[in-house]
């Protein structure tokens, strides 16, 4: 059983180091603009894209098909990274 608790502790430690980006008013503006464009991607993916645009970040995903529909969004396909 200690192996499971050790994995849990490692997971908590890892996520404690991850910066969570907030859905700011700037992200909300991007979200509204992108929503008006009717890009045919899911609402949560649209929120992720909006946050990345607001922060000037890169979306690391293997869902390139949907995210590439978002203009000016920087993408990296983690499944293709070496």
PyMOL commands that set and color helices and strands:
alter all, ss='L'
color gray80, all
select helices_A, chain A and resi 2-16+25-36+43-55+64-67
alter helices_A, ss='H'
color red, helices_A
select strands_A, chain A and resi 58-61+74-77
alter strands_A, ss='S'
color yellow, strands_A
deselect
rebuild
show_as cartoon
